[in-house]
Amino acid sequence: MALALGGCRVPGEGSAAAPVCAEPGVSVDAVRLGLLYPDTGNSASLFLPFRAGVDARLGVANAAGGVHGRQVRYAWRDDTSSPTGNDAAARTLVRDDRVFGVLESSSVASGSAAYLHAVGAPVVGPALEAVWTHNDNMFSYSNLVSDGPSVTVWGDFVAERGGHRAVIAQSGFSATSVAMADKLEASLRAAGIPVVGRVDATGPIDVAGIGRRVLDSTADVLVGTVTGAAFGQVVVGARVARANLKVILSPVSYDQRLLRLFGPALAGLYTFVDYQPFEVNTAAHQRFLAAMRTYAPQISPPAQQSALAGWISTDLFLHGLAAAGPCPSRAAVIRLLRATKGYDADGLLPAPIDFSSAAGKVNRCYTFLQVNADAKGFDLIRPAPRCGSEISQ
């Protein structure tokens, strides 16, 4: 069941003529998916490269003959960065565009989750809300938020780096930001690191003011669960205030564009990812980058987190679609994806995922990186990856 990327075919790619099937979105020569993400609204800039990653993975698959003789295409809709917009867009994809399933990257996927579950549509994408762990039709290789327990890996890393007291920068207007802050706080506390406060980093940010609040907290650890641009402003404020920080950690700062924007202020910052970073430079990374240059040349640089999320999410959907056979059904794709064990996106993930047992759980394994001294790139922190255990509640 393992799915090869790039130069290798998905099982079923390049097959002979496909049969006639009655399932929505499946024609003799094509399978039509839905692509749901924020093209407008306050989250748009974070998710635009996701579509490029989808284009790259489908470009490779279709050039190899598609899946079971069918080209895989998509209709896309903008969820406007709002739950109501997300729900409306999903309903349009299903009712008007008659898609087979949905590729989704959004911080408001909860808006349409109940509807997509009710119609039995498979949904694949990066999980930014606990709702991804509630529904058996939703699949993600990336799960940082759930209703279940946190994991020890983040707290252990901070403790190893000499941290003693933490302050967390979050956005009170984002349920995802707050939920992620809760998970990180639980991990820090399990490692014996108290969280002495939280500061709100909802824009527009008073850089000097938030820097003073970080200083006044007396924390030597600063953790952020806001966008990379927002956290960069928090770090700048803390630097200007001369806060005595030993560890600065963010899950969303692995981005060369942030280094160009904030420069030396980010030197020494730690970040972590739940995939193999580009510094590892595997053959799978090289195939991804080559596909981006061919099928999504508008994205520069191509080595972006959101683009890789689109590639891996599409790859996972193709895995289920191929396994479902020449006449796929939504129910079969959901059943077969849920039974998948050992999925690692051809080595792009830090550890294989067993979807039969991972439902409702936060990922345990991550790769940590540090912004180098001249803030021109990222250095890999060994060992990589690092894995933790669930924290007893």
Residue pairs with C-beta under 8 A, 6 or more apart in sequence:
1 11
1 319
1 323
1 340
1 341
1 342
1 343
2 342
2 343
2 344
2 346
3 10
3 11
3 315
3 316
3 318
3 319
3 322
3 343
3 345
3 346
4 10
4 346
5 57
5 60
5 284
5 287
5 288
5 311
5 315
5 345
5 346
5 348
6 60
6 284
6 287
6 288
6 290
6 291
6 346
7 287
9 64
9 65
10 61
10 64
10 67
10 318
10 319
10 321
10 322
11 322
11 323
12 67
12 68
12 321
12 322
12 325
12 326
13 61
13 64
13 65
13 66
13 67
13 322
14 64
14 65
14 66
14 69
15 65
15 67
15 68
15 69
15 326
16 69
17 28
17 69
18 28
18 29
18 68
18 69
18 70
18 326
18 327
19 28
19 326
19 327
20 28
21 327
21 328
23 100
23 327
23 328
23 329
23 330
24 94
24 98
24 99
24 100
24 330
25 31
25 32
25 33
25 98
25 99
25 100
25 101
26 32
26 70
26 100
26 327
26 328
27 70
28 70
29 69
29 70
29 71
30 66
30 70
30 71
30 72
30 73
31 66
31 67
31 70
31 71
31 72
31 73
31 100
31 321
31 328
32 73
32 74
32 75
32 97
32 98
32 99
32 100
33 72
33 73
33 74
33 75
33 99
33 100
33 101
33 102
33 103
33 317
34 74
34 75
34 76
34 77
34 90
34 93
34 94
34 97
34 99
34 101
34 102
34 103
34 121
35 51
35 54
35 74
35 75
35 76
35 77
35 102
35 103
35 104
36 76
36 77
36 79
36 86
36 89
36 90
36 93
36 102
36 103
36 104
36 105
36 106
36 109
36 112
37 47
37 48
37 50
37 51
37 76
37 78
37 79
37 104
37 105
37 106
38 44
38 46
38 47
38 78
38 79
38 80
38 81
38 85
38 106
38 107
38 108
39 48
39 76
39 78
39 80
40 78
40 80
40 81
41 79
41 80
41 81
41 82
41 85
42 81
43 81
43 106
43 107
43 108
44 81
46 107
46 227
46 306
47 105
47 106
47 306
48 306
49 299
49 304
49 305
49 306
49 307
49 310
50 105
50 125
50 126
50 306
50 307
50 309
50 310
50 313
51 76
51 310
52 292
52 296
52 298
52 299
52 302
52 307
52 310
53 288
53 292
53 296
53 306
53 307
53 308
53 309
53 310
53 311
53 312
53 313
53 314
54 74
54 103
54 310
54 311
54 313
54 314
55 295
55 296
55 310
56 288
56 291
56 292
56 294
56 295
56 296
56 307
56 310
56 311
57 291
57 310
57 311
57 314
57 315
57 318
58 72
58 73
58 74
58 295
58 314
59 291
59 294
59 295
59 296
60 287
60 291
60 295
61 67
61 72
61 318
62 71
62 72
66 72
67 318
67 321
67 322
68 322
68 325
68 326
68 328
69 326
72 318
72 321
74 99
74 103
75 93
75 97
75 99
77 89
77 90
77 92
77 93
77 97
78 85
78 89
79 85
79 86
79 88
79 89
79 90
79 106
79 108
79 111
79 112
80 86
80 89
81 106
81 107
81 108
82 108
82 111
83 108
83 110
83 111
84 111
85 108
85 111
86 106
86 108
86 109
86 110
86 111
86 112
87 111
87 112
87 115
89 112
90 102
90 111
90 112
90 115
90 116
91 112
91 115
93 99
93 102
94 115
94 116
94 119
94 121
99 121
100 121
100 122
100 328
100 330
101 121
101 122
101 123
101 124
101 317
101 330
101 333
102 116
102 121
102 122
102 123
102 124
102 125
103 123
103 124
103 125
103 310
103 313
103 314
103 317
104 123
104 124
104 125
105 125
105 126
105 306
105 309
105 310
105 313
106 125
106 128
107 128
107 129
107 174
107 176
108 129
109 123
109 125
109 127
109 128
109 129
109 131
109 132
109 138
110 129
110 131
113 123
113 131
113 132
113 134
113 135
113 138
116 123
116 135
116 137
116 138
117 135
117 136
117 137
117 138
120 137
120 330
120 331
120 334
121 137
121 330
122 137
122 139
122 317
122 320
122 330
122 333
122 334
122 337
123 135
123 137
123 138
123 139
124 138
124 139
124 140
124 313
124 314
124 316
124 317
124 320
124 337
125 140
125 309
125 313
126 140
126 141
126 142
126 309
126 313
127 133
127 138
127 140
127 142
127 143
127 144
127 145
128 144
128 145
128 176
129 145
129 175
129 176
129 179
130 145
130 146
130 147
130 179
131 138
132 138
132 140
132 143
132 145
132 146
133 143
133 146
133 147
133 148
133 359
133 360
133 361
134 147
134 360
136 334
136 338
136 359
137 334
139 316
139 320
139 337
139 338
139 355
140 313
141 274
141 275
141 312
141 313
141 316
141 343
141 345
141 349
141 353
142 274
142 275
142 309
142 312
142 363
143 274
143 358
143 361
143 362
143 363
144 180
144 183
144 251
144 274
144 362
144 363
145 176
145 179
145 180
145 183
145 362
146 360
146 361
146 362
147 360
148 360
148 361
148 362
148 390
149 186
149 362
149 390
149 391
149 392
149 393
150 182
150 183
150 184
150 186
150 187
150 190
150 362
150 390
150 391
151 183
151 187
151 362
151 363
151 364
151 388
151 389
151 390
151 391
152 187
152 190
152 191
152 388
152 389
152 390
152 391
153 187
153 364
153 365
153 366
153 386
153 387
153 388
154 184
154 187
154 188
154 249
154 272
154 366
154 388
155 187
155 188
155 189
155 190
155 191
155 192
155 193
156 187
156 191
156 386
156 388
157 249
157 270
157 272
157 368
157 386
158 166
158 188
158 191
158 193
158 221
158 223
158 247
158 249
159 191
159 192
159 193
161 246
161 247
161 270
162 220
162 246
162 247
163 193
163 220
163 221
163 246
163 247
164 193
164 220
164 221
164 246
165 193
165 194
165 196
165 217
165 218
165 219
165 220
165 221
166 185
166 188
166 193
166 194
166 195
166 196
166 219
166 221
166 222
166 223
167 195
167 196
167 197
167 198
167 199
167 213
167 214
167 217
167 219
167 221
167 222
167 223
168 181
168 184
168 185
168 195
168 197
168 198
168 199
168 223
168 224
168 225
169 198
169 199
169 200
169 201
169 210
169 214
169 222
169 223
169 224
169 225
169 226
169 230
169 231
169 234
170 177
170 178
170 180
170 181
170 198
170 199
170 200
170 201
170 224
170 225
170 226
171 177
171 178
171 200
171 201
171 202
171 225
171 226
171 230
172 178
172 200
172 202
173 202
174 202
174 226
177 225
177 226
178 225
180 225
180 251
181 198
181 223
181 225
183 362
184 223
184 225
185 195
186 391
187 388
187 391
188 194
188 195
188 221
188 223
189 195
190 391
193 221
196 217
196 218
196 219
197 213
197 217
197 219
199 210
199 213
199 214
199 217
199 234
201 210
201 224
201 226
201 230
201 231
201 233
201 234
202 226
202 230
203 230
205 230
205 233
205 234
205 237
206 237
207 233
207 234
207 236
207 237
207 240
208 237
208 240
208 241
209 237
210 233
210 234
210 237
210 238
211 234
211 236
211 237
211 238
211 239
211 240
211 241
211 243
212 237
212 241
214 222
214 234
214 237
214 238
214 241
214 243
214 245
215 238
215 241
215 242
215 243
219 243
219 245
220 244
220 245
220 246
220 247
221 245
221 246
221 247
221 248
221 249
222 234
222 235
222 238
222 243
222 245
222 247
222 248
222 249
223 248
223 249
223 250
224 230
224 231
224 234
224 235
224 248
224 249
224 250
224 251
224 252
224 253
225 250
225 251
226 234
226 252
227 252
228 250
228 252
228 253
228 255
228 258
229 258
229 261
231 250
231 252
231 253
232 253
232 258
232 261
232 262
232 265
232 266
235 248
235 262
235 265
235 266
235 269
236 262
236 265
238 245
238 248
239 265
247 270
248 268
248 269
248 270
249 269
249 270
249 271
249 272
250 269
250 270
250 271
251 271
251 272
251 273
252 271
252 305
253 266
253 269
253 271
253 371
254 271
254 272
254 273
254 277
254 305
254 369
254 378
255 304
255 305
256 301
256 303
256 377
258 266
259 266
259 371
259 375
259 376
259 377
262 375
263 375
264 374
264 375
265 375
266 371
266 375
267 371
267 372
267 373
267 374
267 375
268 370
268 371
268 373
269 370
269 371
270 368
270 369
270 370
270 371
270 381
271 368
271 369
271 370
271 371
271 378
272 366
272 367
272 368
272 369
273 305
273 366
273 367
273 369
274 349
274 350
274 363
274 365
274 366
274 367
275 308
275 312
275 345
275 348
275 349
275 350
275 367
276 282
276 284
276 285
276 347
276 348
276 349
276 350
276 367
276 385
277 367
277 369
277 378
277 380
278 285
278 303
279 369
279 377
279 378
279 379
279 380
280 367
280 380
280 384
282 347
282 348
284 345
284 346
284 347
284 348
285 348
288 302
288 308
288 311
288 348
289 302
289 303
291 311
292 299
292 302
292 307
293 302
296 302
296 307
299 307
308 348
312 345
312 348
312 349
315 345
315 346
316 337
316 343
316 345
317 333
319 337
319 340
319 343
320 333
320 334
320 336
320 337
320 340
321 328
321 333
323 332
323 333
323 336
323 337
323 340
324 332
324 333
324 336
325 332
337 355
338 355
338 356
338 359
339 355
339 356
340 353
340 354
340 355
340 356
341 352
341 354
341 355
341 356
342 352
342 353
342 354
343 349
343 352
343 353
343 355
344 351
344 352
344 353
350 365
350 366
350 367
350 384
350 385
350 387
351 364
351 365
351 385
351 387
361 390
362 390
364 387
364 388
364 389
364 390
365 385
365 386
365 387
365 388
366 385
366 386
366 387
367 380
367 381
367 384
367 385
367 386
368 381
368 384
368 386
369 378
369 379
369 380
369 381
370 378
370 379
370 381
371 377
371 378
371 379
372 378
372 379
